[in-house]
């Protein structure tokens, strides 16, 4: 143990990114925001349609600016780690990015599903990769790239956080937690060569798999210049780039302050990831039918979870109302929705309905769902917000019950981390519907998990995930929501 030290977490979400400074020691875990910036997709015409892409060059420019600000504030930063959302990637040839990475919400993925399942039936696919079916999983996207010729001449595929880490360090690797979301890792945590060959994908594009905590190397000289580290500055080639749980949910789960062996977690941001942490995957037909996924966690743990649509339903509804000229504020709407109380019935719709996946007028789609199911649609934004939060709470509670049933692990507490931990109404409704306490926080769980894995790799803290979580609990006490009543279904 070397006392207290400082690292930087690059945490890229589907709607915004941030660079956080983490100061860490045996009883210290302080995070400061150095920079925050939007992550706005771009729609580009591609001959016969408008395709949705990530503006990754702009994202990287903001990462560099954020690291510059962080290093100006804390010149002694020893390490930089990058986490981001899953499944999307960049294709490289000779080290150069070929085209702009597609967004997982782009409509192209449907053709990839048919192409993959024509070669590998869905039940066999689940036995091989343990992943829930999502139409935008990486292997479906790569199948589209193969059919369209975009893999011709390509020598490297890097998931988004690995791509940013490559631009910072020059090292091309596949960090294991995020690689597990591609659908192309085997049960041993390595690339499934037989499946890759069956799908007709080029084996050579997949880089060596590394664990979270692996030191990739120092910042490239060009990057040191951009972030304004003077020649010889930084000390002993620092800062270095360190692989973290590069799937943002993997980093978030590191920071869930779980003490109970029977805890469930909800990492709630744009998506709600609901599940339990296990030592081994659950590959049963029942788990497949329930669309549960087995993704890699830090230290070889398994994140057995289900994707629920998440706070996207709120943010996209707000955007729709503002586009229509309404002056709406989410915080105010949530306060008014909370004040409605249980006496104002609102529809509880299926938050997992695929119609809610694509950008657009989500309130109109909710009204459409209500009409199809013979229930009255909400009247105005306040009722819509209440309806969305009630529906998310029901979907989260259902996923918690399923996780318990499928894993054989009864749940006695639910942790909510990420942006959803700020949503008092959501936290209370989840507690009510699950019938167990909800512990909310930390909000910045992803950045905290990113920081902790770096800190452990560089000797600032030590021990198991449980030891890291104990530090989170000592320094970031969660808010408890007791269930007012239990709803049994």
Secondary structure as GFF3:
##gff-version 3
##sequence-region A 1 489
A	DSSP	beta_strand	5	12	.	.	.	ID=ss1
A	DSSP	beta_strand	16	25	.	.	.	ID=ss2
A	DSSP	beta_strand	28	38	.	.	.	ID=ss3
A	DSSP	beta_strand	42	45	.	.	.	ID=ss4
A	DSSP	beta_strand	50	53	.	.	.	ID=ss5
A	DSSP	alpha_helix	56	73	.	.	.	ID=ss6
A	DSSP	beta_strand	79	83	.	.	.	ID=ss7
A	DSSP	beta_strand	89	93	.	.	.	ID=ss8
A	DSSP	beta_strand	96	97	.	.	.	ID=ss9
A	DSSP	alpha_helix	109	119	.	.	.	ID=ss10
A	DSSP	alpha_helix	122	129	.	.	.	ID=ss11
A	DSSP	alpha_helix	138	148	.	.	.	ID=ss12
A	DSSP	beta_strand	156	159	.	.	.	ID=ss13
A	DSSP	alpha_helix	160	169	.	.	.	ID=ss14
A	DSSP	beta_strand	174	175	.	.	.	ID=ss15
A	DSSP	alpha_helix	176	179	.	.	.	ID=ss16
A	DSSP	alpha_helix	193	198	.	.	.	ID=ss17
A	DSSP	three_ten_helix	203	205	.	.	.	ID=ss18
A	DSSP	beta_strand	209	210	.	.	.	ID=ss19
A	DSSP	beta_strand	215	218	.	.	.	ID=ss20
A	DSSP	alpha_helix	221	226	.	.	.	ID=ss21
A	DSSP	beta_strand	240	242	.	.	.	ID=ss22
A	DSSP	alpha_helix	248	254	.	.	.	ID=ss23
A	DSSP	beta_strand	263	268	.	.	.	ID=ss24
A	DSSP	beta_strand	272	278	.	.	.	ID=ss25
A	DSSP	alpha_helix	285	289	.	.	.	ID=ss26
A	DSSP	beta_strand	293	296	.	.	.	ID=ss27
A	DSSP	three_ten_helix	298	300	.	.	.	ID=ss28
A	DSSP	beta_strand	302	308	.	.	.	ID=ss29
A	DSSP	alpha_helix	312	323	.	.	.	ID=ss30
A	DSSP	alpha_helix	330	340	.	.	.	ID=ss31
A	DSSP	three_ten_helix	354	356	.	.	.	ID=ss32
A	DSSP	alpha_helix	362	372	.	.	.	ID=ss33
A	DSSP	alpha_helix	381	407	.	.	.	ID=ss34
A	DSSP	beta_strand	413	417	.	.	.	ID=ss35
A	DSSP	three_ten_helix	419	422	.	.	.	ID=ss36
A	DSSP	alpha_helix	424	434	.	.	.	ID=ss37
A	DSSP	beta_strand	437	440	.	.	.	ID=ss38
A	DSSP	alpha_helix	445	457	.	.	.	ID=ss39
A	DSSP	alpha_helix	465	475	.	.	.	ID=ss40
A	DSSP	beta_strand	479	481	.	.	.	ID=ss41
###
